[in-house]
């Protein structure tokens, strides 16, 4: 498997389009694909999940799971579904990829814009991480791998350089205030997770995928989905103790908080 030999299972939120869908495609094409890819979507039967359903129909190791990051009930049900498929084994990797983008300026910003961004981009990853933590801890406990890695157990939060406070002056041509604030909060959550669960053998890292040509990144972006995901998968395979609680980009370079 591209994220490291021994990674048996992976849960991915927001798997029906963009970066999420391409992650499923490229993981399936890897020399050692995961035994299980749990591809989560808010509406698995909807039009937007058509390509994901097609992939699943051709690959029995892809299991489509209903999960709405803003709905705690579906998150708990998704965790129970994954646990059932794993049949007593743990979960190696959780990728919190589901997110929303709102390019709002301060003058037009309303409370709902901020709340919506936080619900999906911060509270969602928190609740999903909480729900899958027992399975991640189980994988870490049963692993013979030394140190922290995606081969053992890991939470990967797809974040953004727009959440880097130090980098704001470099990229404020696109204000996107709700998105920036929510990703800064996700970065803090990543740090808190890393300090809380390193002792349990669970790696926690935030990844900036680049400005990608997707529905969310728009076609103005300078990076193709294929290039971004190829980079992300390469980075995941190399993550270790020194990457716990940090933000890295798709090239593996550290991004300042």
Secondary structure as the mmCIF struct_conf table of DSSP 4:
data_model
#
loop_
_struct_conf.conf_type_id
_struct_conf.id
_struct_conf.beg_label_comp_id
_struct_conf.beg_label_asym_id
_struct_conf.beg_label_seq_id
_struct_conf.end_label_comp_id
_struct_conf.end_label_asym_id
_struct_conf.end_label_seq_id
TURN_TY1_P TURN_TY1_P1 UNK A 2 UNK A 3
TURN_TY1_P TURN_TY1_P2 UNK A 5 UNK A 6
STRN STRN1 UNK A 9 UNK A 12
BEND BEND1 UNK A 13 UNK A 14
TURN_TY1_P TURN_TY1_P3 UNK A 15 UNK A 16
BEND BEND2 UNK A 17 UNK A 17
HELX_RH_AL_P HELX_RH_AL_P1 UNK A 18 UNK A 28
TURN_TY1_P TURN_TY1_P4 UNK A 29 UNK A 29
BEND BEND3 UNK A 30 UNK A 30
TURN_TY1_P TURN_TY1_P5 UNK A 31 UNK A 32
BEND BEND4 UNK A 35 UNK A 35
STRN STRN2 UNK A 36 UNK A 41
TURN_TY1_P TURN_TY1_P6 UNK A 42 UNK A 45
BEND BEND5 UNK A 46 UNK A 46
HELX_RH_3T_P HELX_RH_3T_P1 UNK A 47 UNK A 49
HELX_RH_AL_P HELX_RH_AL_P2 UNK A 50 UNK A 58
TURN_TY1_P TURN_TY1_P7 UNK A 60 UNK A 61
STRN STRN3 UNK A 62 UNK A 66
TURN_TY1_P TURN_TY1_P8 UNK A 69 UNK A 70
HELX_RH_AL_P HELX_RH_AL_P3 UNK A 72 UNK A 86
TURN_TY1_P TURN_TY1_P9 UNK A 87 UNK A 88
STRN STRN4 UNK A 93 UNK A 96
HELX_RH_3T_P HELX_RH_3T_P2 UNK A 106 UNK A 108
HELX_RH_AL_P HELX_RH_AL_P4 UNK A 111 UNK A 118
HELX_RH_PI_P HELX_RH_PI_P1 UNK A 119 UNK A 123
HELX_RH_AL_P HELX_RH_AL_P5 UNK A 124 UNK A 142
BEND BEND6 UNK A 147 UNK A 148
TURN_TY1_P TURN_TY1_P10 UNK A 150 UNK A 152
STRN STRN5 UNK A 154 UNK A 159
HELX_RH_3T_P HELX_RH_3T_P3 UNK A 161 UNK A 163
TURN_TY1_P TURN_TY1_P11 UNK A 165 UNK A 167
HELX_RH_AL_P HELX_RH_AL_P6 UNK A 168 UNK A 171
TURN_TY1_P TURN_TY1_P12 UNK A 172 UNK A 173
BEND BEND7 UNK A 174 UNK A 174
HELX_RH_AL_P HELX_RH_AL_P7 UNK A 177 UNK A 197
HELX_RH_3T_P HELX_RH_3T_P4 UNK A 198 UNK A 200
TURN_TY1_P TURN_TY1_P13 UNK A 201 UNK A 201
STRN STRN6 UNK A 203 UNK A 208
BEND BEND8 UNK A 211 UNK A 211
STRN STRN7 UNK A 212 UNK A 212
BEND BEND9 UNK A 213 UNK A 214
TURN_TY1_P TURN_TY1_P14 UNK A 215 UNK A 217
TURN_TY1_P TURN_TY1_P15 UNK A 219 UNK A 220
BEND BEND10 UNK A 222 UNK A 222
STRN STRN8 UNK A 223 UNK A 223
HELX_RH_AL_P HELX_RH_AL_P8 UNK A 225 UNK A 236
TURN_TY1_P TURN_TY1_P16 UNK A 237 UNK A 238
HELX_RH_3T_P HELX_RH_3T_P5 UNK A 241 UNK A 243
TURN_TY1_P TURN_TY1_P17 UNK A 244 UNK A 245
STRN STRN9 UNK A 247 UNK A 249
TURN_TY1_P TURN_TY1_P18 UNK A 250 UNK A 251
BEND BEND11 UNK A 252 UNK A 252
STRN STRN10 UNK A 254 UNK A 255
#
